Amino acid sequence: MALTQGKLLEAVPPLVVDLDGTLLRSDLLLETFLAYVRKTPTGVFSIMHWWVKGKAKLKEGLALAADLDVAILPYDPAVLELIRAERLNGRTVVLATASHRVLAEKISAHLGVFDLVYATEGELNLSAGRKRDLLVENFGEGGFDYLGNSRDDVPVWKSAREAVVVNPDRGVERRARQTARVTQVIESNPPSVRLWLKALRLHQWMKNMLIFVPLLAAHMLGRPEQLLNGVFAFLCFGLCASSVYVLNDLLDLNDDRYHRSKRNRPFAAGRLRIGQGLLVVPLLLVAAFGGAAVLLPWQFSAVLGAYYLLTLAYSLYLKRQMTVDVIVLAMLYTARIIAGVAAFSVPLTFWILAFSMFIFLSLALVKRYAELREARSRDVQAMARGRGYYPGDLDMIASLGAASGYLAVMVLALYIHDGATASLYQLPHVIWLACPLLLFWITRVWMLTHRGEMNDDPVVFAIRDRVSQVIGALFGLVFWIAA
């Protein structure tokens, strides 16, 4: 490691800034780990090989192997403002981080606010006491001010002249005050329950209402024991889906930060910590599968497991494959209906399966169309990040999506014409009124998408859209009258 010659003596001691959790609202070790797993899902053996050689080698291996764009990382604006103000006063500013030098140098070059960079390199993992020793060697005991956030920074604060505590971990501020002269506490990223609700995407749980479709189709909605099973299935599926959403956000950090709206998601924006997300994922899964095993038939757990595995494959690989991605999305929606079949122990009919696949394929293509249209509006011609499509594919996607939606209407018409339908309804011919309603809704969805007025998640749009709510109520009324 290249060091300065002797101790740097100044009238005003240099300002030394930590990176992970301080200047950066993230952790570069976890960032590079997730980026590498996303890029190379089978790279677990390489990670284990680096880890056996020590933490410094692990950081080096991930830093060199992961594709991480430092320009879009979530830097803390309050800390950057403080650094720039000190530099304007002629003060030396030093970046001292336990992250690897490869990344630290890139960040320094991007921000242009550091005079010196100390970082993990070779066999030296520059954290805690090792960072303190290096800073004391170069600046002397009490010869620098230090910005940090974690327990590893406590030994460094002890040897600093002044301490600035940034968004501290629990108990860190108290320990810092016990060992150092704390002159400032920056709370620019306070924890929030609202952020967790956003990360878990509880509004997406409305999709789980599809679980009740088989119960409606079987005309068993009035049975309390079945409704209770439906509530349990709804909650278990929701917990599993939230686990999937968090994992997907963690794996998509780099791509989401390029997106107009997804860059504001809690993990991409650095508002929630990656380590907390990695802890929440298995906890939600245990709650989901534990509840399913105790409260519901084993077939429901099997469907839930298949849903999770398919989602994991989608997040790691399939979402980047043209056509495969939208078919998988349609299957994931349909999985909720199959889960309802398993929870209620009712038969899975051909009509429900065919209708759901076509209608959800259409909605999946709506989602892709909205993303690509937004990219084209910014004059982007390259393949969309993390997808298998170009903005020039819009016309074909629209044709496929509209055709799929209209095929769903045809399946509904064939269901009405089926002789077995008459035995389920007193007035089966009334159901024909559902066809123009569905035709109107599908056509309207695609027209709004073409105009750029569609939320990139059409299911969320349908839940919030007043016209869609009215159409849904009329659709349900038609079947109620027919029954």
TIVOZA-821240 format. One record per residue (C-alpha): residue in one letter; x, y, z. Coordinates in Angstrom, 1 decimal. Layout:
REM residues N
{node 'A',{X,Y,Z}}
...
This chain:
REM residues 483
{node 'M',{0.0,0.0,0.0}}
{node 'A',{1.4,3.4,-1.0}}
{node 'L',{1.6,5.6,2.1}}
{node 'T',{2.4,9.3,2.6}}
{node 'Q',{6.0,10.0,3.6}}
{node 'G',{6.0,10.7,7.3}}
{node 'K',{3.1,12.4,9.2}}
{node 'L',{1.1,15.1,7.5}}
{node 'L',{1.2,18.1,9.8}}
{node 'E',{-1.3,20.9,9.1}}
{node 'A',{-2.7,23.8,11.1}}
{node 'V',{-6.1,22.2,10.7}}
{node 'P',{-6.0,18.4,11.0}}
{node 'P',{-7.3,16.5,7.9}}
{node 'L',{-10.9,15.3,7.7}}
{node 'V',{-11.0,11.5,7.4}}
{node 'V',{-14.2,10.0,6.0}}
{node 'D',{-15.4,6.4,6.2}}
{node 'L',{-17.2,5.0,3.1}}
{node 'D',{-19.7,2.2,3.9}}
{node 'G',{-22.7,3.5,5.9}}
{node 'T',{-21.2,7.0,6.1}}
{node 'L',{-20.5,8.6,2.8}}
{node 'L',{-22.3,5.8,1.1}}
{node 'R',{-25.7,4.6,2.1}}
{node 'S',{-24.8,1.1,1.4}}
{node 'D',{-22.1,-1.6,1.9}}
{node 'L',{-19.8,-2.3,-1.0}}
{node 'L',{-19.0,-5.8,0.2}}
{node 'L',{-22.7,-6.7,0.0}}
{node 'E',{-23.2,-4.7,-3.2}}
{node 'T',{-20.4,-6.6,-5.0}}
{node 'F',{-21.6,-9.9,-3.6}}
{node 'L',{-25.1,-9.4,-4.9}}
{node 'A',{-23.9,-8.0,-8.2}}
{node 'Y',{-21.6,-11.0,-8.7}}
{node 'V',{-24.4,-13.5,-7.7}}
{node 'R',{-26.7,-11.8,-10.2}}
{node 'K',{-24.0,-11.9,-12.9}}
{node 'T',{-22.8,-15.4,-12.1}}
{node 'P',{-25.4,-17.4,-10.1}}
{node 'T',{-23.1,-20.5,-10.0}}
{node 'G',{-20.2,-18.5,-8.6}}
{node 'V',{-20.7,-19.7,-5.0}}
{node 'F',{-17.6,-21.8,-5.2}}
{node 'S',{-15.5,-18.9,-6.2}}
{node 'I',{-16.8,-16.9,-3.3}}
{node 'M',{-16.0,-19.7,-0.9}}
{node 'H',{-12.5,-19.9,-2.3}}
{node 'W',{-11.9,-16.2,-1.7}}
{node 'W',{-13.5,-16.3,1.7}}
{node 'V',{-11.2,-19.1,2.9}}
{node 'K',{-8.2,-16.9,2.0}}
{node 'G',{-9.5,-14.1,4.3}}
{node 'K',{-11.8,-11.2,4.2}}
{node 'A',{-9.3,-9.0,2.3}}
{node 'K',{-9.1,-11.6,-0.5}}
{node 'L',{-12.9,-11.9,-0.6}}
{node 'K',{-13.3,-8.2,-1.1}}
{node 'E',{-10.6,-8.2,-3.8}}
{node 'G',{-12.2,-11.1,-5.7}}
{node 'L',{-15.7,-9.5,-5.6}}
{node 'A',{-14.4,-6.0,-6.4}}
{node 'L',{-12.6,-7.4,-9.5}}
{node 'A',{-15.4,-9.8,-10.6}}
{node 'A',{-18.5,-7.7,-10.0}}
{node 'D',{-19.8,-5.2,-12.5}}
{node 'L',{-20.5,-2.2,-10.3}}
{node 'D',{-21.1,1.3,-11.5}}
{node 'V',{-19.9,3.7,-8.8}}
{node 'A',{-21.5,6.7,-10.5}}
{node 'I',{-25.0,5.6,-9.5}}
{node 'L',{-24.4,4.5,-5.9}}
{node 'P',{-26.5,6.1,-3.2}}
{node 'Y',{-24.1,8.7,-1.7}}
{node 'D',{-25.3,10.6,1.4}}
{node 'P',{-25.9,14.3,0.3}}
{node 'A',{-25.4,15.6,3.8}}
{node 'V',{-22.0,14.1,4.1}}
{node 'L',{-21.0,15.2,0.6}}
{node 'E',{-22.1,18.8,1.4}}
{node 'L',{-19.9,18.7,4.6}}
{node 'I',{-16.9,17.4,2.6}}
{node 'R',{-17.2,20.0,-0.1}}
{node 'A',{-17.6,22.8,2.5}}
{node 'E',{-14.4,21.7,4.2}}
{node 'R',{-12.5,21.5,0.9}}
{node 'L',{-13.5,25.0,0.1}}
{node 'N',{-11.8,26.1,3.3}}
{node 'G',{-8.6,24.4,2.1}}
{node 'R',{-8.8,21.4,4.3}}
{node 'T',{-7.3,18.0,3.3}}
{node 'V',{-10.0,15.3,3.0}}
{node 'V',{-9.1,11.6,3.2}}
{node 'L',{-11.1,8.6,2.3}}
{node 'A',{-10.4,5.7,4.6}}
{node 'T',{-12.4,2.6,4.0}}
{node 'A',{-12.5,-1.1,4.6}}
{node 'S',{-13.7,-1.6,1.0}}
{node 'H',{-11.2,-2.6,-1.6}}
{node 'R',{-8.9,-0.1,-3.1}}
{node 'V',{-10.2,-0.8,-6.7}}
{node 'L',{-13.6,0.5,-5.7}}
{node 'A',{-12.3,3.2,-3.4}}
{node 'E',{-10.2,4.7,-6.1}}
{node 'K',{-13.1,4.6,-8.6}}
{node 'I',{-15.3,6.4,-6.1}}
{node 'S',{-12.6,9.0,-5.4}}
{node 'A',{-12.2,9.7,-9.1}}
{node 'H',{-15.9,10.0,-9.6}}
{node 'L',{-16.6,12.4,-6.7}}
{node 'G',{-13.3,14.4,-7.0}}
{node 'V',{-13.4,15.4,-3.4}}
{node 'F',{-10.5,13.4,-1.8}}
{node 'D',{-6.8,14.2,-1.5}}
{node 'L',{-5.8,10.7,-0.3}}
{node 'V',{-7.3,7.3,-0.3}}
{node 'Y',{-6.6,4.5,2.2}}
{node 'A',{-8.4,1.2,1.6}}
{node 'T',{-8.2,-2.6,1.9}}
{node 'E',{-5.4,-4.0,-0.3}}
{node 'G',{-3.4,-7.1,-0.4}}
{node 'E',{-3.6,-9.0,2.9}}
{node 'L',{-4.7,-5.9,4.9}}
{node 'N',{-8.4,-5.5,5.7}}
{node 'L',{-8.5,-1.9,6.7}}
{node 'S',{-11.1,-1.9,9.4}}
{node 'A',{-11.4,-1.0,13.1}}
{node 'G',{-8.0,-1.1,14.8}}
{node 'R',{-6.0,-1.5,11.6}}
{node 'K',{-7.6,1.6,10.2}}
{node 'R',{-6.8,3.5,13.4}}
{node 'D',{-3.2,2.3,13.4}}
{node 'L',{-2.7,3.5,9.8}}
{node 'L',{-4.3,6.9,10.5}}
{node 'V',{-2.2,7.4,13.7}}
{node 'E',{0.9,6.4,11.8}}
{node 'N',{0.3,9.1,9.1}}
{node 'F',{-1.4,11.9,11.1}}
{node 'G',{-0.5,11.2,14.7}}
{node 'E',{-2.6,10.6,17.8}}
{node 'G',{-5.4,13.1,17.8}}
{node 'G',{-4.1,14.5,14.5}}
{node 'F',{-7.3,14.0,12.4}}
{node 'D',{-11.1,14.3,12.6}}
{node 'Y',{-13.1,11.3,11.7}}
{node 'L',{-16.6,10.6,10.2}}
{node 'G',{-18.0,7.1,10.8}}
{node 'N',{-21.1,5.2,11.6}}
{node 'S',{-20.5,1.8,13.1}}
{node 'R',{-18.9,-0.1,16.0}}
{node 'D',{-15.8,-0.7,13.8}}
{node 'D',{-15.3,3.1,13.9}}
{node 'V',{-15.2,3.3,17.7}}
{node 'P',{-11.4,2.5,17.9}}
{node 'V',{-10.8,5.1,15.2}}
{node 'W',{-12.8,7.8,17.1}}
{node 'K',{-10.8,7.1,20.2}}
{node 'S',{-7.6,8.3,18.4}}
{node 'A',{-9.2,11.2,16.6}}
{node 'R',{-9.3,14.8,17.7}}
{node 'E',{-13.0,15.2,16.9}}
{node 'A',{-15.7,12.7,16.0}}
{node 'V',{-18.6,13.1,13.6}}
{node 'V',{-21.2,10.4,13.8}}
{node 'V',{-23.3,9.7,10.7}}
{node 'N',{-26.6,7.7,10.8}}
{node 'P',{-25.2,5.5,13.6}}
{node 'D',{-26.1,1.9,14.2}}
{node 'R',{-27.9,1.3,17.5}}
{node 'G',{-25.7,2.1,20.5}}
{node 'V',{-22.9,3.5,18.4}}
{node 'E',{-23.5,7.2,19.3}}
{node 'R',{-23.4,6.4,23.0}}
{node 'R',{-20.1,4.5,22.6}}
{node 'A',{-18.7,7.2,20.5}}
{node 'R',{-19.5,9.8,23.2}}
{node 'Q',{-17.9,7.6,25.8}}
{node 'T',{-14.6,7.4,23.9}}
{node 'A',{-14.3,10.6,21.8}}
{node 'R',{-15.2,14.2,21.5}}
{node 'V',{-18.3,14.1,19.4}}
{node 'T',{-18.9,17.5,17.7}}
{node 'Q',{-21.7,16.6,15.3}}
{node 'V',{-24.3,13.9,14.7}}
{node 'I',{-25.7,13.7,11.2}}
{node 'E',{-29.1,12.0,11.0}}
{node 'S',{-29.9,12.2,7.3}}
{node 'N',{-31.4,8.7,6.8}}
{node 'P',{-33.7,7.9,9.8}}
{node 'P',{-35.3,4.5,9.9}}
{node 'S',{-39.0,4.4,9.0}}
{node 'V',{-41.8,1.8,9.1}}
{node 'R',{-43.1,3.3,5.9}}
{node 'L',{-39.9,2.4,4.1}}
{node 'W',{-40.3,-1.2,5.1}}
{node 'L',{-44.0,-1.3,4.0}}
{node 'K',{-42.8,0.0,0.7}}
{node 'A',{-40.0,-2.5,0.4}}
{node 'L',{-42.4,-5.4,1.3}}
{node 'R',{-44.9,-4.0,-1.3}}
{node 'L',{-47.9,-4.7,0.8}}
{node 'H',{-50.1,-3.1,-1.9}}
{node 'Q',{-49.0,-5.9,-4.2}}
{node 'W',{-50.7,-8.4,-1.9}}
{node 'M',{-53.9,-7.4,-3.7}}
{node 'K',{-52.7,-9.8,-6.4}}
{node 'N',{-53.3,-12.6,-3.9}}
{node 'M',{-57.0,-12.1,-4.1}}
{node 'L',{-56.7,-14.4,-7.1}}
{node 'I',{-56.4,-17.2,-4.6}}
{node 'F',{-60.2,-16.8,-4.1}}
{node 'V',{-61.1,-17.2,-7.8}}
{node 'P',{-61.4,-21.1,-7.6}}
{node 'L',{-63.7,-20.7,-4.6}}
{node 'L',{-65.9,-18.2,-6.5}}
{node 'A',{-65.9,-20.5,-9.6}}
{node 'A',{-67.0,-23.5,-7.4}}
{node 'H',{-69.8,-21.4,-5.9}}
{node 'M',{-68.4,-22.1,-2.3}}
{node 'L',{-67.8,-18.6,-1.2}}
{node 'G',{-70.4,-18.9,1.6}}
{node 'R',{-68.6,-21.7,3.5}}
{node 'P',{-66.9,-20.2,6.6}}
{node 'E',{-64.2,-22.9,6.9}}
{node 'Q',{-63.2,-22.4,3.2}}
{node 'L',{-63.1,-18.6,3.7}}
{node 'L',{-60.8,-19.1,6.7}}
{node 'N',{-58.5,-21.3,4.6}}
{node 'G',{-58.5,-18.5,2.0}}
{node 'V',{-57.4,-15.9,4.6}}
{node 'F',{-54.5,-18.2,5.7}}
{node 'A',{-53.5,-18.8,2.1}}
{node 'F',{-53.7,-15.1,1.4}}
{node 'L',{-51.4,-14.3,4.3}}
{node 'C',{-48.9,-17.1,3.6}}
{node 'F',{-48.7,-16.3,-0.1}}
{node 'G',{-48.2,-12.6,0.8}}
{node 'L',{-45.3,-13.3,3.1}}
{node 'C',{-43.7,-15.4,0.5}}
{node 'A',{-44.2,-12.8,-2.2}}
{node 'S',{-42.8,-10.1,0.0}}
{node 'S',{-39.7,-12.2,0.5}}
{node 'V',{-39.4,-12.5,-3.2}}
{node 'Y',{-39.9,-8.7,-3.8}}
{node 'V',{-37.1,-7.9,-1.3}}
{node 'L',{-34.7,-10.5,-2.8}}
{node 'N',{-35.5,-9.2,-6.3}}
{node 'D',{-34.8,-5.6,-5.3}}
{node 'L',{-31.5,-6.7,-3.8}}
{node 'L',{-30.4,-8.5,-6.9}}
{node 'D',{-31.6,-5.7,-9.2}}
{node 'L',{-29.9,-2.8,-7.3}}
{node 'N',{-27.6,-1.8,-10.2}}
{node 'D',{-30.4,-2.0,-12.9}}
{node 'D',{-33.0,-0.2,-10.7}}
{node 'R',{-30.7,2.8,-10.2}}
{node 'Y',{-30.8,3.5,-13.9}}
{node 'H',{-34.7,3.4,-13.9}}
{node 'R',{-36.7,6.5,-13.7}}
{node 'S',{-38.9,5.3,-10.8}}
{node 'K',{-37.3,2.1,-9.5}}
{node 'R',{-34.2,4.1,-8.4}}
{node 'N',{-36.4,5.4,-5.5}}
{node 'R',{-37.0,2.0,-4.1}}
{node 'P',{-35.7,1.8,-0.5}}
{node 'F',{-32.8,-0.5,-1.1}}
{node 'A',{-31.7,1.0,-4.4}}
{node 'A',{-31.8,4.5,-2.8}}
{node 'G',{-29.9,3.3,0.2}}
{node 'R',{-32.8,4.2,2.6}}
{node 'L',{-32.8,0.6,3.9}}
{node 'R',{-29.7,-1.5,4.5}}
{node 'I',{-28.8,-4.4,2.4}}
{node 'G',{-27.8,-6.5,5.4}}
{node 'Q',{-31.3,-6.0,6.9}}
{node 'G',{-32.9,-7.1,3.6}}
{node 'L',{-30.8,-10.2,3.5}}
{node 'L',{-32.0,-11.1,7.0}}
{node 'V',{-35.7,-10.3,6.3}}
{node 'V',{-35.8,-12.6,3.2}}
{node 'P',{-35.4,-16.0,5.0}}
{node 'L',{-37.5,-14.8,8.0}}
{node 'L',{-40.4,-14.1,5.7}}
{node 'L',{-39.9,-17.4,4.0}}
{node 'V',{-39.9,-19.3,7.3}}
{node 'A',{-43.1,-17.5,8.3}}
{node 'A',{-44.8,-18.3,5.0}}
{node 'F',{-43.9,-22.0,4.7}}
{node 'G',{-44.3,-22.6,8.5}}
{node 'G',{-47.8,-21.1,8.5}}
{node 'A',{-48.7,-23.1,5.3}}
{node 'A',{-47.4,-26.3,6.8}}
{node 'V',{-49.5,-25.9,10.0}}
{node 'L',{-52.7,-24.3,8.6}}
{node 'L',{-53.2,-25.6,5.1}}
{node 'P',{-53.1,-28.8,3.0}}
{node 'W',{-49.7,-29.9,1.9}}
{node 'Q',{-50.6,-29.3,-1.7}}
{node 'F',{-50.7,-25.6,-1.0}}
{node 'S',{-47.1,-25.7,0.4}}
{node 'A',{-46.0,-27.6,-2.8}}
{node 'V',{-47.5,-24.8,-5.0}}
{node 'L',{-46.0,-22.1,-2.8}}
{node 'G',{-42.6,-23.9,-3.1}}
{node 'A',{-42.9,-24.1,-6.9}}
{node 'Y',{-43.9,-20.4,-7.0}}
{node 'Y',{-40.8,-19.4,-5.0}}
{node 'L',{-38.4,-21.5,-7.1}}
{node 'L',{-39.8,-20.2,-10.3}}
{node 'T',{-39.5,-16.6,-9.0}}
{node 'L',{-35.9,-17.2,-8.0}}
{node 'A',{-35.1,-18.5,-11.5}}
{node 'Y',{-36.9,-15.5,-12.9}}
{node 'S',{-34.9,-13.1,-10.8}}
{node 'L',{-31.5,-14.7,-11.5}}
{node 'Y',{-31.8,-15.5,-15.1}}
{node 'L',{-35.2,-15.8,-16.9}}
{node 'K',{-36.2,-12.1,-16.6}}
{node 'R',{-33.4,-11.3,-19.1}}
{node 'Q',{-34.7,-13.8,-21.7}}
{node 'M',{-36.9,-12.5,-24.4}}
{node 'T',{-40.5,-13.9,-24.4}}
{node 'V',{-39.6,-16.4,-21.6}}
{node 'D',{-39.9,-13.6,-19.1}}
{node 'V',{-43.5,-12.6,-19.9}}
{node 'I',{-44.6,-16.3,-20.0}}
{node 'V',{-43.0,-16.8,-16.6}}
{node 'L',{-44.8,-13.7,-15.3}}
{node 'A',{-48.1,-15.1,-16.5}}
{node 'M',{-47.3,-18.4,-14.8}}
{node 'L',{-46.5,-16.6,-11.6}}
{node 'Y',{-49.9,-14.8,-11.6}}
{node 'T',{-51.6,-18.1,-12.5}}
{node 'A',{-49.8,-19.8,-9.6}}
{node 'R',{-51.9,-17.8,-7.2}}
{node 'I',{-55.1,-19.4,-8.7}}
{node 'I',{-53.5,-22.9,-8.5}}
{node 'A',{-52.6,-22.1,-4.9}}
{node 'G',{-56.3,-21.4,-4.2}}
{node 'V',{-57.2,-24.7,-5.8}}
{node 'A',{-54.8,-26.4,-3.4}}
{node 'A',{-56.0,-24.4,-0.4}}
{node 'F',{-59.7,-25.1,-1.0}}
{node 'S',{-59.2,-28.7,-2.3}}
{node 'V',{-61.4,-27.9,-5.4}}
{node 'P',{-60.7,-29.1,-8.9}}
{node 'L',{-58.6,-27.1,-11.3}}
{node 'T',{-60.7,-26.5,-14.4}}
{node 'F',{-59.4,-26.1,-17.9}}
{node 'W',{-61.4,-22.9,-18.3}}
{node 'I',{-59.8,-21.1,-15.3}}
{node 'L',{-56.3,-22.2,-16.4}}
{node 'A',{-56.7,-21.2,-20.0}}
{node 'F',{-58.3,-17.8,-19.2}}
{node 'S',{-55.7,-16.9,-16.6}}
{node 'M',{-52.7,-17.7,-18.8}}
{node 'F',{-54.0,-15.6,-21.7}}
{node 'I',{-55.1,-12.6,-19.6}}
{node 'F',{-52.0,-12.5,-17.5}}
{node 'L',{-49.7,-12.9,-20.5}}
{node 'S',{-51.4,-9.8,-21.9}}
{node 'L',{-50.8,-7.9,-18.6}}
{node 'A',{-47.2,-9.1,-18.5}}
{node 'L',{-46.7,-7.6,-22.0}}
{node 'V',{-48.3,-4.4,-20.9}}
{node 'K',{-45.6,-4.2,-18.2}}
{node 'R',{-42.8,-4.7,-20.7}}
{node 'Y',{-44.4,-2.2,-23.2}}
{node 'A',{-44.6,0.5,-20.5}}
{node 'E',{-40.9,0.0,-19.6}}
{node 'L',{-39.8,0.1,-23.2}}
{node 'R',{-42.0,3.1,-24.1}}
{node 'E',{-40.4,5.0,-21.3}}
{node 'A',{-36.9,4.1,-22.6}}
{node 'R',{-37.8,5.2,-26.1}}
{node 'S',{-39.1,8.5,-24.8}}
{node 'R',{-35.5,9.1,-23.6}}
{node 'D',{-34.2,8.3,-27.1}}
{node 'V',{-32.6,5.0,-25.8}}
{node 'Q',{-32.0,2.6,-28.6}}
{node 'A',{-30.0,0.0,-26.8}}
{node 'M',{-31.4,-3.1,-25.2}}
{node 'A',{-33.2,-2.3,-21.9}}
{node 'R',{-31.1,-3.0,-18.9}}
{node 'G',{-31.8,-6.4,-17.4}}
{node 'R',{-34.3,-7.3,-20.2}}
{node 'G',{-34.2,-9.0,-23.5}}
{node 'Y',{-35.9,-6.3,-25.5}}
{node 'Y',{-35.1,-3.2,-27.6}}
{node 'P',{-37.4,-0.1,-27.7}}
{node 'G',{-37.9,-1.0,-31.4}}
{node 'D',{-39.8,-4.1,-30.3}}
{node 'L',{-42.8,-2.0,-29.1}}
{node 'D',{-45.1,-2.6,-32.0}}
{node 'M',{-44.6,-6.4,-31.9}}
{node 'I',{-45.2,-6.5,-28.1}}
{node 'A',{-48.4,-4.4,-28.5}}
{node 'S',{-49.7,-6.9,-31.1}}
{node 'L',{-48.9,-9.9,-29.0}}
{node 'G',{-50.3,-8.4,-25.9}}
{node 'A',{-53.6,-7.3,-27.4}}
{node 'A',{-54.0,-10.7,-29.1}}
{node 'S',{-53.5,-12.5,-25.9}}
{node 'G',{-56.0,-10.3,-24.1}}
{node 'Y',{-58.6,-11.0,-26.8}}
{node 'L',{-57.9,-14.7,-26.6}}
{node 'A',{-58.9,-14.5,-22.9}}
{node 'V',{-62.2,-13.1,-24.0}}
{node 'M',{-62.6,-16.0,-26.5}}
{node 'V',{-61.9,-18.5,-23.7}}
{node 'L',{-64.6,-16.8,-21.6}}
{node 'A',{-67.1,-17.1,-24.5}}
{node 'L',{-66.3,-20.8,-25.0}}
{node 'Y',{-66.8,-21.3,-21.2}}
{node 'I',{-70.3,-19.7,-21.5}}
{node 'H',{-71.1,-22.0,-24.5}}
{node 'D',{-69.9,-25.1,-22.7}}
{node 'G',{-72.8,-27.4,-21.7}}
{node 'A',{-71.5,-27.9,-18.2}}
{node 'T',{-71.7,-24.2,-17.4}}
{node 'A',{-75.5,-24.3,-17.6}}
{node 'S',{-75.6,-26.6,-14.5}}
{node 'L',{-73.7,-24.1,-12.4}}
{node 'Y',{-75.9,-21.0,-13.2}}
{node 'Q',{-79.6,-20.4,-13.2}}
{node 'L',{-79.2,-17.8,-16.0}}
{node 'P',{-76.0,-18.8,-17.9}}
{node 'H',{-76.8,-16.6,-20.9}}
{node 'V',{-76.4,-13.5,-18.7}}
{node 'I',{-72.7,-14.2,-18.5}}
{node 'W',{-72.4,-13.1,-22.2}}
{node 'L',{-72.6,-9.5,-20.8}}
{node 'A',{-69.2,-10.1,-19.2}}
{node 'C',{-67.6,-10.4,-22.7}}
{node 'P',{-68.1,-6.8,-23.8}}
{node 'L',{-67.0,-5.6,-20.4}}
{node 'L',{-63.7,-7.5,-20.6}}
{node 'L',{-63.2,-6.4,-24.3}}
{node 'F',{-63.6,-2.8,-23.2}}
{node 'W',{-61.2,-3.1,-20.3}}
{node 'I',{-58.5,-4.9,-22.3}}
{node 'T',{-58.8,-2.4,-25.1}}
{node 'R',{-58.7,0.5,-22.7}}
{node 'V',{-55.6,-0.8,-20.9}}
{node 'W',{-53.7,-1.2,-24.1}}
{node 'M',{-54.8,2.3,-25.4}}
{node 'L',{-53.6,3.9,-22.2}}
{node 'T',{-50.4,2.0,-22.3}}
{node 'H',{-49.8,3.1,-25.9}}
{node 'R',{-50.4,6.7,-24.8}}
{node 'G',{-47.9,6.4,-21.9}}
{node 'E',{-50.5,6.7,-19.2}}
{node 'M',{-50.0,3.2,-17.7}}
{node 'N',{-48.2,2.4,-14.5}}
{node 'D',{-45.4,-0.1,-15.2}}
{node 'D',{-47.4,-2.6,-13.1}}
{node 'P',{-50.8,-3.0,-14.7}}
{node 'V',{-52.3,-4.9,-11.7}}
{node 'V',{-51.6,-2.0,-9.4}}
{node 'F',{-53.0,0.3,-12.0}}
{node 'A',{-56.2,-1.8,-12.2}}
{node 'I',{-56.6,-1.7,-8.4}}
{node 'R',{-56.3,2.1,-8.3}}
{node 'D',{-58.0,3.0,-11.5}}
{node 'R',{-61.7,4.1,-11.0}}
{node 'V',{-62.9,2.9,-14.4}}
{node 'S',{-61.2,-0.5,-13.7}}
{node 'Q',{-63.0,-0.7,-10.4}}
{node 'V',{-66.3,0.0,-12.0}}
{node 'I',{-65.7,-2.7,-14.7}}
{node 'G',{-64.7,-5.2,-12.0}}
{node 'A',{-67.8,-4.5,-10.0}}
{node 'L',{-70.0,-4.9,-13.1}}
{node 'F',{-68.2,-8.1,-14.0}}
{node 'G',{-68.8,-9.6,-10.6}}
{node 'L',{-72.5,-8.4,-10.7}}
{node 'V',{-73.0,-10.2,-14.0}}
{node 'F',{-71.9,-13.5,-12.5}}
{node 'W',{-73.9,-12.9,-9.4}}
{node 'I',{-77.1,-12.4,-11.4}}
{node 'A',{-76.4,-15.4,-13.6}}
{node 'A',{-76.0,-17.6,-10.4}}
